[in-house]
Amino acid sequence: MAEVSNRRVLGIETEYGISALGEPAGEELHPMQLSNHVVKAYGSMTGREPGWDYESETPLRDIRGYEVSREQAHPDQLTDSDLGMANIVLTNGARLYVDHAHPEYSGPEVTSARAVVAYDRAGDLVMAIAGQEAARRLGRPVRLYKNNTDGKGVSYGTHENYLLDRRTPFDRIIRQFSPFLVTRQVFTGAGRVGIGQNSETPGFQLGQRADFFEAEVGLETTLNRPIINTRDEPHADAGRYRRLHVITGDANLSEISTYLKVGTAALALHVIEAGRLEDDLRLAHPVPAMQQVSRDLECSRVLAMADGRQLTAVDVQEAYLLACRKWVGEQEPGSDGTSEEMIIEWQDILERWQRVLDTLRTDPMLLADQLDWVAKLKLLQSYRDRDDLGWDSAKLSLIDLQYADVDPRRSLYSALVARGKMRRLVDDDQIAAARTDPPTDTRAYFRGRVMEKFGSAVVAASWDSVILDIPGWPALQRIPLLDPLRGTSAQVKELLDNSDTVADLFEALGH
């Protein structure tokens, strides 16, 4: 089996909350219909609406060695079927589609945490534009929110994806990555008004998703949610790769939170793959610990460890940080695909991670300009103090929601940014470029450039294929893209630039 590079392929997919205001009685749109209007509104502005190629999708295949039958599967698990909803591929290599009752933006494959931030923020921009266009067409306001719960018992996901070496034992990932996911909420939480799935208890907590997890390991993503998801759907060469589908994360607006969320996870997975996590960090009760960490605003409560120790979430994170720092210190440019740029980013992640943990130990509120949950808590507390509001106040729930509005004209997060109250990692020009241009160092470059230059010939596409309708050919032609690190700008830019027609491109590819 070929070696898997230290270049970690990763990305984020987000389901957005959605509502329409002023719907006449009897004419209310189902959320799926409303989501369809939003996605189609954006697709019509780009003029390209190819379908999605479901040929290689395997949502019911479990890493543990079996496949759930379609008859036994919950309908929400059948993500490999076309329900007639809008499903488009964007010129930046991303996917925009209707996922059950939500519009979803799945960012393109990238190889750095900073690139994840740029393309994740590009998704927010896509949704803001799509919502405004859908509102114009429908003649009523459409609201889109980057959050994870409606506060009434419904949760929707922000999923991270990390490509792993297939040879890494999955039981090691379960044992060693689960504690990381439980405790990282101290810097990845988006903040939430209400405790319990139905917000039945007044209060505030770090995480939006914590109350919705009920198992440590499992295949599902919408019911009986597990901390470690076992879907075996690599969207790549299954002999080399496994895609770890992480469903525990919150929908972050803070660029620092997103950067740390994916950057620290990618580093922790490097350490786990290398077999270099020497400390036994297993939690005695992982699922209850999810809620315990989320409800600890001082980040100081101890968790019961499997070996009998008592550690805080910050302590556990620091143990991962130490292991990651040691591993990074042993990496050299040129070995295992490691570049200078990768090491620079790793060092930056380590430094930010350390500063955040140190500050959480002393005063979490000092991180209001970096972390979503702290920024939101500070904002809410100012209203509580001014108006003498209890946590059961409907006004606080509305503020929570308005923080997540993707329209910068209404978003409280955007207002904090405009006032210089939130730190940035990428600027508006970089976000605008990421909305239209694909990353240059993964197969997303080929996918996006083909959509931009030959979109009318693309019948369907997926993460690992593009299907073309080529004049003069009797059948549709599928171009496989099984290696996420092939189809880059360095490999195919000249070929694409020199192809005047899709037939030229197909011939240049050696077909």
Steps between C-alpha positions, in 0.01 A plus 500: 500500500633845411599733782244761604646852512510730803294736284166458673198537269213658692186709473174611662136457401226707666122474508347844554188578700227651284168681531276728294320794655155624410375177342123524444292245692454186295790590271788409733791336324639177639862558610614263224313709239634822646854358499450400138403857412819627664733258324331545162511879540878485533530246219302721263740787569797287393317347204625150576296224662653157433379209709689298757661166418397253772670199339778458757317609815466243780323667796395167655844339501646478849874513573448214746451261209136485402238688300153590624222392266294773339188345652638536853653845453332816622391717202740774612791261439415458129713788377585321175166554329371793296178639646456746215640786705758749371853365515773701332878512472660843531801641316697498825462120512238504777159335505179695573187294548191417705574257783159395631355824643807720471713666235853361534832633383777239482833674456764368259788278608797699631829422674532773764295629791523856370355390166214329686423837663497683165270249330277466805451878508441488124210267577350764728530751216336257256209455742462875557478561124269202447267609780471853360427372149246246627325774699481717188345217300256390770399851598554429871801517733711184522726454801802269509690422818838341557404313815420143606162498673163669482477491880194276478657155481633503143873492431684522166861446429834654426717208396877490461679253274856377542664253262692233692734217414288185458762304693435685827299263728158650548475385861803724569315796350198426722710472816727794439294753303173482694642684808638769272158563344322510836738751657573732205166675557687744725620677185273366223162559664274750324303576818133433558213643703310210656597166651356166388394396152181704527665785692281398790741632763594870500871568473793533266749238381815485290380262229196494273522127428600347835147416618430300183763225539385165635771246408878485483519306172250448217398543136216748542526877470144619564378266777679322784792723402846361580816684599694287249316443173577172321382574147750346257466725197847628410412682174847384395704184444357274773817290497707796621265733680235518767295818541429582863161670504491713817150610601564647847605850391301820526437746216759765576493857377824593674787435263730422794259236631478335158878515455563336836218251452643347184866578562522335841293201385724445198810510721347265758421254220860517376616403850243219526587363155868501594423311822656781702226581753665356809253625763180299561237772471190284483200640686304284742168622359547675163137584418410662836836677483385673178223671694720559804764687300238701312336622821822603675539872429812524717663203321610374842287196587684169512412202282532139612769327295497127426820452700357669809656844456298821524584748223332811363422534130787751479735244661401239241551745216841594636603133496410484129683828441820365658487186283439710188783739582740206538388348167526831312848553640612178330371592152735631234422665164520250218414191704160329459376784281567758772563856382633814669151650474347204682748524787442877528125444528543216751716723718243779479222262601706373795573853622136612472379177662736554796399865547132412493539220756708724728235772482216255564674403824514861619199686355303364200333838447833639377442293184189693394680623189599149389247233601133492402362378831683768697408778257136394514499468881650848540239645265213322676627599845501866399127473418434303820669770708334788318145362496513268802421195287493138614632222278139408421444834325383464139709807417821309577396216270443753222843652558652151484327447165593841363868437577481215246316686221711469181379835364763752615232770516334318792772275642619589849823311429557725197427804717774390742740457208414845363575651842837323519377275781585168329839397365526395135718250316386569143381826346192574292693486171628150585146387585363645175772320303428171680134530400587471130852352474597145598797406718808431288648199681225233490271339242251778580705715262414275205135471603458874545687600184298253292181651643624851424619430144287208378203511738244445224662163420500376861203267545586409859792504740600372841802517726673225304368539144383738229258375232518676163274510195753526216381582147562209264520239775209253517499477881569719800859487621602478866838644602602335830666710770584239761816670625414827681856624444486467121330741261681795657591829335861385457380188319210615281491881475691515170290217359175678594622838376594352162171312448249704299226236513404217733602260220848657503517447876391138477758431231772677699421279798599201288157368410 
